[in-house]
Amino acid sequence: MNKKRTNPAFLNGVPELLMLHLLLGRPMYGYELVQAIKTATDQEFAFGEGCVYPILHRLEADGLLKASRETTAGRSRVVYRVTPKGKKHLAETLTCWQRVVGAVNLALQGGGYGEATLA
């Protein structure tokens, strides 16, 4: 039985990158962040709450995020904000990400070895 995967396995680390980037823009609670990721990626990525919350908790434990309980739209929610340490980590991660994307694009465009064709 084939189980359709929403997101490819090579996306490890991408949810963290997107979450830190989006939270740098504005504080959010978990479900709000799930929706923001869908919107920001034009529905290409669908990281569910089962993926997002463990990452949020890990980022908080690592000191990259700070969580606080706030009332939003009449409901008590845990809202996450990027810490200065998280901002520095995001900048470093973005630099690495841009190098990886550049290198992969170079290789896919031939990288001196010619274009591969899918037959």
C-alpha positions as a LaTeX table, in Angstrom:
\begin{tabular}{lrrr}
\hline
Residue & $x$ (\AA) & $y$ (\AA) & $z$ (\AA) \\
\hline
Met1 & 0.00 & 0.00 & 0.00 \\
Asn2 & 1.49 & 3.35 & $-1.06$ \\
Lys3 & 1.11 & 6.10 & 1.48 \\
Lys4 & 1.33 & 9.51 & $-0.17$ \\
Arg5 & 3.82 & 11.75 & 1.60 \\
Thr6 & 2.89 & 15.39 & 1.82 \\
Asn7 & 6.48 & 16.64 & 1.95 \\
Pro8 & 9.60 & 14.94 & 0.53 \\
Ala9 & 12.14 & 13.48 & 2.97 \\
Phe10 & 14.87 & 15.86 & 1.75 \\
Leu11 & 13.06 & 18.74 & 3.45 \\
Asn12 & 14.64 & 17.95 & 6.85 \\
Gly13 & 15.46 & 21.27 & 8.49 \\
Val14 & 13.14 & 23.27 & 6.23 \\
Pro15 & 10.26 & 23.45 & 8.75 \\
Glu16 & 12.64 & 24.91 & 11.36 \\
Leu17 & 13.98 & 27.45 & 8.87 \\
Leu18 & 10.51 & 28.55 & 7.80 \\
Met19 & 9.22 & 28.67 & 11.36 \\
Leu20 & 12.06 & 30.88 & 12.61 \\
His21 & 11.74 & 33.14 & 9.57 \\
Leu22 & 7.98 & 33.56 & 9.95 \\
Leu23 & 8.19 & 34.05 & 13.72 \\
Leu24 & 10.84 & 36.72 & 13.22 \\
Gly25 & 8.22 & 38.62 & 11.24 \\
Arg26 & 5.65 & 38.39 & 14.03 \\
Pro27 & 4.89 & 36.30 & 17.12 \\
Met28 & 2.39 & 33.46 & 16.52 \\
Tyr29 & 0.82 & 30.49 & 18.22 \\
Gly30 & 1.24 & 26.99 & 16.82 \\
Tyr31 & $-1.86$ & 26.60 & 14.65 \\
Glu32 & $-1.42$ & 30.14 & 13.34 \\
Leu33 & 2.13 & 29.19 & 12.33 \\
Val34 & 0.88 & 26.06 & 10.53 \\
Gln35 & $-1.44$ & 28.25 & 8.47 \\
Ala36 & 1.26 & 30.88 & 7.88 \\
Ile37 & 3.59 & 28.23 & 6.44 \\
Lys38 & 0.88 & 27.09 & 4.01 \\
Thr39 & 0.18 & 30.66 & 2.95 \\
Ala40 & 3.84 & 31.69 & 2.67 \\
Thr41 & 4.64 & 28.68 & 0.49 \\
Asp42 & 1.51 & 29.00 & $-1.67$ \\
Gln43 & 0.25 & 25.68 & $-0.23$ \\
Glu44 & 3.38 & 23.79 & $-1.37$ \\
Phe45 & 4.28 & 22.76 & 2.18 \\
Ala46 & 1.80 & 21.40 & 4.67 \\
Phe47 & 3.55 & 20.84 & 7.98 \\
Gly48 & 0.85 & 19.70 & 10.36 \\
Glu49 & 0.63 & 20.43 & 14.06 \\
Gly50 & 2.23 & 17.03 & 14.78 \\
Cys51 & 5.37 & 18.28 & 13.02 \\
Val52 & 5.28 & 21.91 & 14.15 \\
Tyr53 & 4.74 & 21.55 & 17.90 \\
Pro54 & 7.71 & 19.24 & 18.58 \\
Ile55 & 9.95 & 21.64 & 16.65 \\
Leu56 & 8.56 & 24.64 & 18.56 \\
His57 & 9.26 & 22.86 & 21.86 \\
Arg58 & 12.80 & 21.95 & 20.77 \\
Leu59 & 13.53 & 25.48 & 19.58 \\
Glu60 & 12.25 & 26.82 & 22.88 \\
Ala61 & 14.38 & 24.34 & 24.85 \\
Asp62 & 17.40 & 25.40 & 22.77 \\
Gly63 & 16.76 & 29.06 & 23.64 \\
Leu64 & 15.93 & 30.04 & 20.05 \\
Leu65 & 12.30 & 30.84 & 20.88 \\
Lys66 & 10.51 & 32.23 & 23.90 \\
Ala67 & 6.96 & 31.13 & 24.65 \\
Ser68 & 4.39 & 33.04 & 26.65 \\
Arg69 & 0.74 & 32.41 & 27.39 \\
Glu70 & $-1.44$ & 35.18 & 25.96 \\
Thr71 & $-5.11$ & 35.76 & 25.28 \\
Thr72 & $-5.71$ & 35.94 & 21.55 \\
Ala73 & $-9.20$ & 36.29 & 20.10 \\
Gly74 & $-10.62$ & 35.49 & 23.54 \\
Arg75 & $-8.62$ & 32.26 & 23.91 \\
Ser76 & $-5.53$ & 31.51 & 25.95 \\
Arg77 & $-2.73$ & 30.46 & 23.62 \\
Val78 & 1.01 & 29.88 & 23.78 \\
Val79 & 2.62 & 32.50 & 21.56 \\
Tyr80 & 6.18 & 32.07 & 20.29 \\
Arg81 & 8.77 & 34.78 & 19.65 \\
Val82 & 12.31 & 34.56 & 18.26 \\
Thr83 & 15.02 & 35.32 & 20.81 \\
Pro84 & 18.28 & 37.12 & 19.96 \\
Lys85 & 19.97 & 33.69 & 19.94 \\
Gly86 & 17.25 & 32.47 & 17.54 \\
Lys87 & 17.80 & 35.47 & 15.26 \\
Lys88 & 21.53 & 34.70 & 15.08 \\
His89 & 20.82 & 31.01 & 14.43 \\
Leu90 & 18.38 & 31.94 & 11.65 \\
Ala91 & 20.96 & 34.20 & 9.98 \\
Glu92 & 23.55 & 31.39 & 10.06 \\
Thr93 & 21.03 & 28.84 & 8.78 \\
Leu94 & 19.94 & 31.13 & 5.94 \\
Thr95 & 23.56 & 31.56 & 4.85 \\
Cys96 & 24.04 & 27.78 & 4.78 \\
Trp97 & 20.69 & 27.28 & 3.02 \\
Gln98 & 21.61 & 29.77 & 0.29 \\
Arg99 & 24.93 & 27.98 & $-0.31$ \\
Val100 & 23.15 & 24.60 & $-0.55$ \\
Val101 & 20.52 & 25.93 & $-2.95$ \\
Gly102 & 23.19 & 27.59 & $-5.08$ \\
Ala103 & 25.27 & 24.41 & $-5.23$ \\
Val104 & 22.30 & 22.19 & $-6.08$ \\
Asn105 & 21.15 & 24.63 & $-8.77$ \\
Leu106 & 24.67 & 24.69 & $-10.22$ \\
Ala107 & 24.79 & 20.89 & $-10.33$ \\
Leu108 & 21.29 & 20.65 & $-11.86$ \\
Gln109 & 22.27 & 23.17 & $-14.55$ \\
Gly110 & 25.24 & 21.07 & $-15.57$ \\
Gly111 & 27.99 & 22.18 & $-13.22$ \\
Gly112 & 30.62 & 21.56 & $-15.89$ \\
Tyr113 & 29.53 & 17.97 & $-16.50$ \\
Gly114 & 26.78 & 18.57 & $-19.03$ \\
Glu115 & 23.05 & 18.43 & $-18.67$ \\
Ala116 & 21.42 & 15.20 & $-17.53$ \\
Thr117 & 18.27 & 14.20 & $-19.36$ \\
Leu118 & 15.32 & 12.27 & $-18.06$ \\
Ala119 & 14.27 & 9.74 & $-20.63$ \\
\hline
\end{tabular}
